[in-house]
Amino acid sequence: MTTPDQVYERGIVGAGGAGFPTHVKMQAQAEVFILNAAECEPLLHKDKELLTHYADVVIEGMKRARTMVGAKRCIIGIKNKYVDIISQLSRALPAGFELAELRDTYPAGDEFLLVYDVTKRVIPPGGLPLNVGCVVNNVETMFNLGSDAPVTDKFLTVTGAVRSPSTLRVPLGTSVREAIRATGGPTVTPYTVLLNGVMMGRLCDNLDTPITKTTGGIYIFPADHPLIRRYRMSLDEINRIGRSACDQCSFCTEMCPRYLLGHPIEPHKAMRALGFTLEKAALIVGTTYCCECNICTMIACPEDLDPRNVCIQDKALVKQMGLKWEDGGRAIEPHPMYEARRTPTKRLVTKLGLTHFVNEGPLVPKALETDRVRLPLKQHVGSPAVPTVSVGTHVRRGQLIGAIPAGQLGAPLHASIDGKVTHIGEYIEITA
């Protein structure tokens, strides 16, 4: 039987988000275990491909997770458009496993929405799925848990303006440049790269950036694509334009997924607060519960303003000022229009100018090979790993090269290729 200690030793972290160490979740006790297979960022196909080709490994990971957390129910939350995968899983699921078919909306993969859609339980503001008896993990995390080896590889989709959009399996520490090259390279010049998503991603201006345990996707876009122009706006521009142009229509709030879930988040008040002094900071207390999904900015705002980044700034301000939201004892209940105001993925793709990109990402059967990797010591929530090797050490794939200090949160790091350690700093470089 797999134990949380073994999960820790293998270096498993949440592969689809911030990289929270999985062994901590496996120490909890919960009634329901949910597999997050929603994969709602446009053009990404990594989780779908894993379920298509490695469903047995993912299910094995779920079995182990269910045993560790003592769950009575195991539920796979997957979009109803994946008819073939649902049919395949239906035949393979063991007793006690269920399928929950989800609408094709964004952000269906937000765990707060997923838990509600699957169980009709509302996680309290600032809470965790565990508060309502649930533990949630994503597909690749369960693939890693179902494998009897340390985490050395990463699955990710390379998409957008590339010759052959694909899902790749690459050694951790492989450069973004090599992953793009493996899909035939860009079809446009000049181009710009986004990592992890068009809605919640970040710009990547250095193609030598290493792929980590949490990298889920690489997007290539023309440098003048509207999305890229938006990502390059400075906070000064965002605030200045927002202060002068926001007409308080409140669409950003009315379409906010967490607001629709009943949480105290109102982006239009954060926009209103741009025009006031800090004495008016009480207007923005609710921004603490913003999940940064970007619906308010990319879909809701008719003025093309950026409520999401205003909320992100205000979250830091609220924390600095020590302000806290008081619920007054009221129950958290979803908005009556919760279902009607969900954002269809097709609408999102059209609005973002993505319709002319190939929306496919088949898994390349052969894993990518590389002769050099750079493994950041911090690929997870918590403390960075401390090197257990030195420059000149010869290592084998799967060998421990970074440990977490006793008593601190984190996940160990393992060599992703055979080779010699050629650099140690913020990352460990291994050359084959």
Secondary structure, DSSP 8 states (H G I E B T S, - for coil): ---HHHHHHTT-B-TTSS--BHHHHTTS--SEEEEEE---STT--HHHHHHHHHHHHHHHHHHHHHHHHT-SEEEEEEETT-HHHHHHHHHH--TTEEEEEE-SEETTT-HHHHHHHHH-----TT--GGGGTEEEEEHHHHHHHHSSS---EEEEEEEESBSS-EEEEEETT-BHHHHHHHTT-BSSSSEEEEES-TTT-EEE--TT-B--TT--EEEEEETT-HHHHHHT--HHHHHHHHHHH-----HHHHT-HHHHTT-S--HHHHHHHTTS-GGGGGGGGGGGG-----HIIIII-TT---HHHHHHHHHHHHHHHT-----TT------TTTTTT-EEHHHHHHHTT-TTS-----B-SS----SEEEEES--SSSS--EESS-TT-EE-TT-EEEE--TTS----EE-SSSEEEEEESSEEEEE-
